[in-house]
């Protein structure tokens, strides 16, 4: 989203795919040839010290932290460990640098308060520098809202659904404002952004059947956000069919996290639920306890099996939601369903 805004008025480099680690980020920077005016780079981590080193390498003028969530807990102990690792960016950014932070994330803001660096906040709360008002959820068509910065307000429409994407849009808008981009470029860039492959991408795979492909990765925080988003996308008579893969790198929290995942699927109103991975049975058991009938639940051993089960029950009006950690490869289920519909 930030790159979509910046590229309107600047020749802008952004990292390709998930080039966000100690190999990928330097490879991205090596493409920063003469002529580029802006660069948007992602930093990833699963243990302490990585963000610190990446910040030393990139030396950013603006840093953004979106939230502190249940990701990579295995290497970071707990949510405080995640907060500490992510705020290495604040510690290492230059004294002239600006940090853009999710002002609604209390854990993040508490940790960030120990650093005397320039800060700008975004979020839904009234106290944020960049915020949204008059939010209208258009389901699969996205979200409309008024973008507020200072005493000014602009109408915005984004094509990607979900409150989590609204937060992303606010963060990207804050980047634009911090770099003095014209408001019309911010509005246009956000409006033109159509999503990234495997990250909550919406497609019609057959007449009246919608597939939400969120197979790029998964953790408890992103899963909860995605399920909240798909609830508003199911049509009146349609059903929600969910296929989930294992969530990796959760350490000692894995069992409880997968039990909660099954409960969340049931609370989202899923009519059928299929799960794969080491903790698939935990998800299925929890979903059954939370109200999904046993004959609508099943542990899947292979991608082909999940394709066959979903294809066998889907009908017009249904919404199919697929999500799992990268190693689970649930994009194979997406491809399998597309292939079956194409052959049919």
N, C-alpha and C positions, 0 to 999 in steps of 0.2 A: 504493500500500500504506500509506504514511504517512497519507494522508487517510482511508483506510478505518478506520484505528485511531482517529484523532483525532475523527472525526465521531460516534463512539458517545457520547462524553460532552460534545461541544462543537459549537456551530454553526461549521462549518468551510468556508472557501473554498478551492478549488483551481483552478489554471489549466485552461482548457479546451483540449483538443488540444495543439498544439505552440506555445502562446502563451508562448514562452520567450526572446524576443530583445528588442532595444531598443524595439520597438513592442509586442510581445505582453505582456511583463511589466508595463509601465505600464498597459496596458488591463486586465490582470487586477487590478492594485492599485486601479484606479478603481471596481471592484465591491466593495471592502472597506468596506461600509457598517456603521453602528452595529448591533450585535447579533452580529456575527461574533466568535468568541473565538480562533480559530486560522486561519492561512492557510498553505497548502502551495504553493510556487511553484517552477517549474523554471527553471533558467538554462542557456541554450545559448550556444555560441560556435563560431566557425571561424577566429578570428584573435586575436592578443594585445589585451588592453585591454577586451574585451567583458564578461568576468565582473567585472572591476574596476568598471566603470560600473554594471552591473546590481546589484552588491552595494551601491554607494552609494545607488541608487534604492530598493532593497527594505529595506535596513538590517535584516537578519535576526537573530533571537535564536539560531537554530540553523542551522548550515550542514552539508551532507552532500556528500562527494565519493565516488562509488561506485568508480571505478577510473581508471587511465590506460591508454587503449587506442588502437588504430590508427584514429582518426577525425579528419577534418579536417587530415590531415598536410600537405596542399598549402599551407595558410595558416600552419602552425606548424612547418615544417621537419622535425621528428622527434619521437620520444616524449618527449624531455626538454622540447621546446617545448610539447607537450600538458600535461605535468606543471606547467610554469611557468604556463601560461595558467589551468589549473584551480585552482591554489593561489592565484591572485589573490583567491579567495573568503576564504582564511585571512588573507591580508594585510589585506583591507579590512573584515572583520567586526569589530564593536566589541570592545573589551577585555573586556566582560562576556559576549560571545557564546561559544557552544560549537561546536566543530568535531567532526563525526562522520566518521571516516575508515576506509577499508578497510585494516585492519592487515596483511592478507596481501599487499598491493601494495607491494613494496619500493621501487619508484621513487617512488611517491606519498609513502610515509612518510619517505624520505630528504629529499625536497623540503620536506615539511611540517615537518621538524625544525628548520628555520631560523627558524620563527615561534614566538614565545612566547605562544601562545593556549591556552585550555582545550581539551583533546582527549578524545574517547572513541573507541574502536576497535571494529570488528566484523569477523567473518571466521571461518574454520574453524580457524585456528591456536590453540593452547592459550593464548597470551598475550593474546588479545583480550578486551575487556571484555564484549562480547556475542558469543556463539558458539553453534554447533550441535553436538550429539552424537547418537549412535545414529541416523544418517541412513538412511532407508529410501526407495529410489526406487520409486515405484509407476507408472512409465511415464506414460502419458497421463492418469492420475488425479492426478498431482502428486507431492508429497514429504511424508513424515512425518519429524519430528525432535524432539529435545528442545532447547528454548531455554534457554540458560544465561546468567544474569546474576548476578554476585556469588556467593553461596552457594545461590541458588535455581534451580529447574529446572521447566519447564512443557512438557507435550506439545503439539506444534503440527502441524497438517496444512494445507498449502497446495494449492490446486487447480491451480496452474500448474506445469508440469514444468520440469526443467532446473536444474543447479547454479547457473547465473547468477540464476535466480529465488530460489533459496535465499539467495544473497548479498543480493539485493534485500530479502528478508524480514527478514534480520538487520539491515540498515541501517534499515528502517522500524521494527523493534522497538526499536532504539537511540534513534530519535527519540521513541518512546513513553516509554521509560524516562527519557530526559533531561527530559521534561516532566511526569514523575511521573504518567503515566497508569496506571490499575490494570492489573495483569497480565492479568486476565480480558478487558479491552478489547483488549489487544494480541493475545491469542489469538483472540478473536472476529473482530477486524478482518482479521487475516491469513487466517483460515479462510474469510471471506466474499468476499475479493477473487477475482474471476474473470477478470482480465486486461483488456487494452485492445485495441480494434479494430486489427488489422494488426500487433500485437506478440505473436507466437507464440500466436495464437488457434487453438484446436483445434475442428474441427467434423466431423460425419459428413455427407458430401455424397451418399452412397448407401449401400445395405446393405453393411456391411463395408468401406467405403472412407473413410479418414480424410484430411482436408485440414488441414495446418498453415499458417496464413496469417501469415507474418512479413514482409509486404510493405511495412511502414511505412518502413523504412530499412535500410541495411546498411553494415557496414565489416568489415575482416578479423577484429577481435576478436569482434564480435557474431555473425558468421557461424560462426566456430569453436565458440562456445558453443552456438549453436542446433543445429548438426550433431551435437555431442556429445549434446544432449538428445534428438534424434529417433532416434538409434541404439537407445535403450532402449524406444522406442515401437513399433517395427516388430514385428508378430506373427510367430510361428514360421515360417509358410509364406508370409507376405506379402513384398512387395517395396517398396523405397524408390525413389520417382520424384522427381527434383529438377529444379526450374526456377529459375534464378538470373538476376538482372539485374546490370548494371554497378554497381560500387562507386565513388562519386564522391569528389572532393576528396582524392585520394591522391598527386597530384603525381608526382614522379620514382619513387615506390614502386609506381605503378599496375601496371606489367607484372608484376613479381615477385609482387605481392599477388594478382593474378588467376590467375597460374600456381599459386600455393599454394592458392587457392580450389578449382581443379579437382582438385588432388591430395587435398584434404580431402574433397571429394565422393566420390572413389573410395574413400578410406580408410573413409568412413562406410558403405560397402557398397551404394551406389546401383546399381540395375539399369539405369536410364535417366537421362540427364542432358541438359537443354536449357538453352541460355544465350542471352542477349540483350545487345546493347550493343557499344561500340567494342572492348572487350577480350574479347568472347565467345569468339573463336577461341583466344585464349590459354588460357582455362579449359578448353575442349574438348580442345585438344591435350594439356594437362597431365593431364587425366582419362584420356585414352587411354593415355598413357605409364604411368600408375599402375594400369592394368588393366581399365578399362571397355572392352568391345568397341566397335569403330568404328561398327557398325550400331545401337548403343544411344546414340549421341551425335549432337547436331545443333545448329547455330547457328540461332536463330530471328530472323526479320526483323520480325515483328509479334506483337502479343498474340494475335490470332486464330489465327495459325499455331501458337503454343505451346498454346493451348486445344485445337486440333484434334489435335495430336500426342499430348498427354497423354490426352485423352478416348478416343483410338483404341486406347490400350494398357492403360488402367487396368482393374483387375478386383478382385473381392472379396479383402480382406486387404491391399490396397495402402495405403501411406501416401504422400501427395503433399506435398512441402515446397516452398514458394515464398518467395523472399526477394530483395530488390533495393533499391537506393537510391531515395529518394523520387521523383526525377525519372524513374525507369524505369516507374513506374505499374503495377507488377505486380498491383495489386488488380484490374485489368481481366481478368487471367487467372483470378483467384478468381471474379469475377462471371461470366465466360464459362463456367467449369466448372459452377458452380451452375445457370446457365441451361440448359445442355445436359442435365444430369441431370433438371432439372425438366420439360423438354419430353419427355424420354424416358419 
